Amino acid sequence: MIDRLYSYFDSPRRQTILLIAIVVLMALAPLVMGRYMTTIMTNALLYVVLALGLNIVVGYAGLLDLGYAAFFAVGAYSIGILTVQFDWNFWLAIPPALVAACLAGVIIGGPTLRLRSDYLAIVTLGFGEIVRFGARNLEITGRATGLSNIPEPNFFGYVISSYVDFYYIFLLLAVAAVIASHRLYHSRLGRAWLYVRHDEDAAEAMGINRVRVKLAAYVTGSVFGAFGGIFFAANLGAISPESFSFEQSVLVLMAVILGGMGKIPGVILGAFIIILGPELLRDLGELRLLLFAVVMLLIMLLRPSGIWPERRH
């Protein structure tokens, strides 16, 4: 029955209608939700953006990345340094922050994307930890205490400061990430990612430069992560190295795998489950994480390809 439901919504037209309906409901949600639930939903939307970015790397191109939080950190610290240390305008600081994330993607991606599977995963894990320890020890990043007093964005005189404002910001980011992911998947580059994911050697024999194509996936994913980090920093007003730990990379990867690698609706569903699941079980106290882990284990046993897997033709 579940597979029939997924097949019904596999049509692009029906997915578009479903997406519009969900966005409308999400836009109206703050009218009935309290501050706490709105904040949780904002966090869930942040993870939707991050998971869609990692899905390009893992789901589209087939690269196992265990250090994705590094790009999240680069975006957050770049916007924090430019606005706090150098008094830049928030909006003018966004392009340099994105460029910094792209450079980080090129620096780590160029030398390492010739590696495969486990070796690539180990290197990306090391890169994520290098970024975090660098942020903890550099003076410009505030060392272990991080950066505080990050200014609130000002949009034509309107100060974006309330929790509802940031809820809508992240909703817009999530919608933009969905549209970008969809366009990329159906592009020529997206087809090249698909070929590389299934068989790198065959793709290279067809004339596809596998290193360049994989690097494009890495850099594109870094932009998604940087956008999430930029507005994460603006929302909290303060950041520290512990916000970008290996645990964050694992949670985002869990959302992608749990939902279904390469499938946009599945990744969105996975992100919401990862964030909302523990909150819905909060009344169980210390047992909530154990029960949540058992539920996820059962899901993976029953749905090994994810809740909403990619259809195999």
matplotlib code that plots the C-alpha trace (Angstrom):
import matplotlib.pyplot as plt

x = [0.0, 2.9, 4.6, 1.3, 1.1, 4.7, 4.0, 0.9, 3.0, 5.9, 4.3, 6.1, 2.7, 1.3, 4.6, 4.3, 0.7, 1.7, 4.7, 2.4, -0.1, 2.6, 4.1, 0.7, 0.1, 3.6, 3.1, -0.1, 1.4, 2.8, -0.7, -1.6, 1.8, 3.4, 6.9, 8.5, 6.9, 7.7, 11.3, 11.5, 9.9, 12.5, 15.2, 13.6, 13.5, 17.2, 17.9, 15.8, 18.2, 21.2, 19.9, 19.0, 22.6, 24.1, 21.7, 23.4, 26.7, 25.5, 22.3, 23.0, 26.8, 27.2, 29.9, 30.0, 30.6, 31.1, 32.2, 29.3, 29.0, 32.3, 30.5, 27.7, 30.5, 32.3, 29.0, 28.2, 31.7, 32.2, 29.1, 30.0, 33.5, 32.5, 29.6, 31.2, 34.9, 34.7, 31.2, 30.0, 26.4, 24.7, 23.4, 26.7, 28.6, 26.6, 28.4, 31.9, 30.6, 29.3, 32.6, 34.5, 32.3, 33.0, 36.7, 36.5, 34.8, 37.5, 40.3, 39.1, 37.5, 40.2, 42.9, 40.5, 37.7, 40.0, 39.5, 36.6, 34.1, 35.7, 38.8, 36.8, 34.6, 37.6, 39.1, 35.9, 35.5, 39.0, 38.2, 35.2, 37.2, 40.0, 37.5, 36.0, 39.3, 40.5, 37.5, 38.2, 41.8, 41.9, 41.5, 39.5, 36.8, 36.6, 38.4, 36.3, 33.8, 32.9, 31.4, 28.5, 26.5, 26.0, 23.7, 20.2, 19.5, 17.8, 15.6, 14.8, 14.3, 12.6, 14.7, 14.4, 14.6, 11.6, 11.3, 8.4, 10.6, 13.3, 10.7, 9.6, 13.2, 14.0, 10.8, 11.8, 15.3, 13.8, 11.5, 14.4, 16.6, 13.8, 13.5, 17.2, 17.6, 14.8, 16.3, 19.8, 18.5, 16.9, 19.9, 22.7, 25.0, 22.4, 22.5, 26.3, 26.1, 23.7, 26.1, 29.1, 27.1, 26.2, 29.5, 32.5, 34.6, 31.7, 31.0, 34.6, 34.6, 31.6, 33.7, 32.5, 35.2, 34.4, 36.6, 35.2, 31.6, 32.1, 33.8, 30.8, 28.6, 30.8, 30.9, 27.1, 26.5, 28.8, 26.6, 23.5, 25.4, 26.8, 23.3, 22.1, 25.0, 24.6, 21.0, 21.6, 24.2, 21.8, 19.0, 21.0, 23.1, 26.0, 28.0, 30.6, 32.6, 30.4, 27.5, 29.3, 30.5, 30.6, 27.2, 25.7, 27.1, 25.8, 22.3, 22.1, 23.4, 20.8, 18.1, 19.3, 19.6, 16.4, 14.3, 15.8, 19.0, 18.5, 14.7, 13.8, 10.5, 12.2, 15.0, 12.5, 10.6, 13.8, 14.9, 11.5, 11.7, 15.2, 14.2, 10.6, 10.9, 12.8, 10.6, 7.4, 8.8, 10.0, 7.4, 9.2, 12.2, 15.5, 13.9, 13.0, 16.3, 16.4, 12.8, 13.6, 16.7, 14.6, 12.0, 14.7, 16.2, 12.8, 12.3, 15.7, 15.0, 11.6, 12.6, 16.3, 16.3, 14.6, 11.1, 10.6, 13.3, 14.2, 12.3, 14.2, 13.2]
y = [0.0, 2.4, 1.6, 2.3, 5.7, 6.5, 5.4, 7.6, 10.7, 9.7, 11.8, 15.3, 17.0, 15.3, 16.0, 19.7, 19.8, 18.0, 20.4, 23.5, 22.1, 21.4, 24.9, 26.5, 24.5, 25.3, 29.0, 28.9, 26.7, 29.6, 30.9, 27.9, 26.8, 28.2, 29.6, 26.3, 24.3, 27.0, 26.9, 23.2, 23.4, 26.1, 23.6, 20.9, 23.3, 24.0, 20.2, 20.0, 22.5, 20.6, 17.2, 18.3, 19.6, 16.4, 14.4, 16.0, 14.6, 11.2, 10.5, 12.0, 11.5, 8.5, 10.1, 9.1, 12.4, 12.2, 15.8, 17.8, 19.9, 21.6, 23.5, 24.4, 25.8, 27.7, 29.5, 30.4, 31.5, 33.5, 35.5, 35.9, 37.1, 39.5, 41.1, 41.0, 41.5, 43.7, 45.4, 44.2, 44.5, 41.0, 40.8, 42.0, 39.3, 36.5, 36.2, 36.0, 33.4, 31.3, 31.8, 30.6, 27.5, 26.8, 27.2, 24.8, 22.3, 22.7, 22.5, 19.2, 17.9, 18.4, 16.1, 13.6, 12.9, 10.5, 8.2, 5.9, 4.6, 4.1, 6.1, 9.1, 8.9, 8.8, 11.9, 13.9, 12.9, 14.3, 17.5, 18.1, 17.7, 19.9, 22.8, 22.4, 22.3, 25.2, 27.2, 26.2, 27.5, 30.5, 33.9, 35.3, 32.7, 33.4, 30.2, 27.8, 30.5, 31.3, 34.5, 36.4, 39.5, 38.6, 41.3, 40.6, 41.0, 44.3, 44.0, 47.5, 48.8, 45.8, 44.0, 40.2, 39.2, 37.2, 33.5, 33.7, 35.8, 33.1, 30.4, 32.0, 32.6, 28.9, 27.9, 30.0, 28.5, 25.0, 25.7, 27.2, 24.1, 21.7, 23.6, 23.8, 20.1, 19.2, 21.3, 19.8, 16.3, 16.7, 18.6, 17.4, 17.6, 15.6, 12.8, 12.8, 12.4, 9.4, 7.7, 8.3, 6.9, 3.7, 3.0, 5.4, 3.4, 3.1, 6.9, 7.8, 5.5, 7.5, 10.7, 12.0, 13.5, 11.8, 13.9, 17.2, 15.9, 14.7, 18.0, 19.8, 17.8, 18.6, 22.3, 22.4, 20.6, 23.1, 26.0, 24.4, 23.9, 27.4, 28.9, 26.9, 28.0, 31.7, 31.9, 29.6, 32.1, 35.0, 33.2, 32.4, 35.5, 33.4, 30.3, 28.0, 25.1, 22.6, 23.5, 21.9, 18.6, 15.2, 14.5, 17.1, 15.4, 12.1, 13.5, 15.0, 11.8, 9.8, 12.1, 11.3, 7.6, 7.2, 9.1, 7.6, 8.6, 10.5, 11.1, 14.7, 13.8, 11.1, 13.3, 16.0, 13.3, 12.0, 15.5, 16.0, 12.6, 13.1, 16.5, 15.9, 12.3, 12.9, 15.9, 13.9, 11.3, 13.9, 12.9, 9.5, 11.3, 9.4, 6.5, 8.7, 8.4, 4.7, 4.3, 6.6, 4.5, 1.3, 2.9, 4.0, 0.5, -1.0, 1.4, 0.5, -3.2, -2.9, -0.2, -0.8, 1.6, 4.3, 5.4, 6.9, 5.1, 6.0, 3.9, 1.3, 1.2]
z = [0.0, 0.9, -2.5, -4.3, -2.6, -3.6, -7.1, -7.2, -6.2, -8.5, -11.3, -11.5, -11.7, -8.6, -6.8, -7.7, -6.4, -3.2, -2.7, -3.2, -0.7, 1.9, 1.5, 2.0, 5.1, 6.4, 5.7, 7.8, 10.6, 12.8, 13.2, 15.3, 16.7, 19.7, 20.0, 21.0, 18.1, 15.6, 16.7, 16.3, 12.8, 11.9, 12.9, 10.8, 7.8, 8.3, 8.2, 5.0, 3.3, 4.6, 3.7, 0.2, -0.2, 1.1, -1.2, -4.2, -3.0, -1.6, -3.5, -6.9, -7.3, -4.9, -2.7, 0.9, 2.8, 6.6, 7.0, 5.6, 8.7, 7.6, 4.9, 7.3, 9.6, 6.8, 5.9, 9.5, 10.4, 7.2, 7.8, 11.5, 10.9, 8.1, 10.1, 13.6, 13.0, 9.9, 10.2, 6.8, 5.9, 6.3, 2.7, 1.2, 3.3, 1.8, -1.6, 0.0, 2.5, -0.5, -2.3, 0.9, 1.0, -2.7, -2.2, 0.7, -1.5, -4.2, -1.7, -0.2, -3.3, -5.9, -4.3, -2.7, -5.3, -7.1, -4.0, -3.7, -1.1, 2.3, 1.6, 0.5, 3.6, 5.9, 4.2, 4.4, 8.1, 8.7, 6.8, 8.9, 12.1, 10.8, 10.2, 13.7, 15.5, 13.4, 14.5, 18.1, 18.0, 15.6, 17.2, 14.3, 14.9, 18.7, 19.6, 21.8, 22.8, 19.2, 17.9, 19.4, 18.7, 15.0, 13.7, 12.7, 9.0, 7.9, 4.8, 3.5, 7.0, 8.4, 11.0, 10.7, 14.3, 15.6, 15.6, 13.1, 10.7, 10.7, 10.3, 7.0, 6.0, 6.4, 4.7, 1.6, 1.7, 1.8, -1.1, -3.1, -2.2, -3.5, -6.8, -7.3, -6.5, -8.9, -11.7, -11.1, -11.1, -14.5, -16.0, -18.1, -15.0, -13.1, -15.7, -15.5, -11.7, -12.2, -14.6, -12.3, -9.3, -11.1, -12.8, -12.7, -15.2, -17.7, -17.4, -18.0, -21.1, -22.4, -22.2, -18.7, -16.6, -13.4, -11.2, -12.6, -12.3, -8.7, -7.8, -9.2, -6.9, -3.9, -4.6, -5.2, -2.0, -0.2, -1.3, 0.2, 3.4, 3.4, 3.0, 5.9, 8.0, 7.1, 8.3, 11.2, 12.5, 11.9, 13.7, 16.8, 16.9, 18.2, 17.0, 18.5, 17.2, 19.0, 16.8, 13.8, 15.3, 13.6, 15.2, 12.9, 9.8, 11.0, 11.6, 8.1, 6.5, 8.5, 7.1, 3.5, 4.0, 6.1, 3.6, 0.5, -1.3, -4.5, -3.9, -2.9, -1.1, 0.8, 1.9, 3.1, 5.0, 6.5, 7.7, 9.5, 11.1, 12.4, 14.1, 15.0, 16.2, 19.4, 20.2, 19.8, 22.2, 24.8, 27.4, 27.7, 29.2, 29.1, 27.1, 24.2, 22.3, 22.9, 21.5, 18.6, 17.7, 17.8, 15.5, 13.0, 13.2, 12.4, 9.5, 8.0, 8.4, 6.7, 4.2, 3.5, 0.6, 2.6, 3.4, -0.1, -2.3, -5.8, -8.3, -10.3, -13.9]

ax = plt.figure().add_subplot(projection="3d")
ax.plot(x, y, z, "-o")
ax.set_aspect("equal")
plt.show()
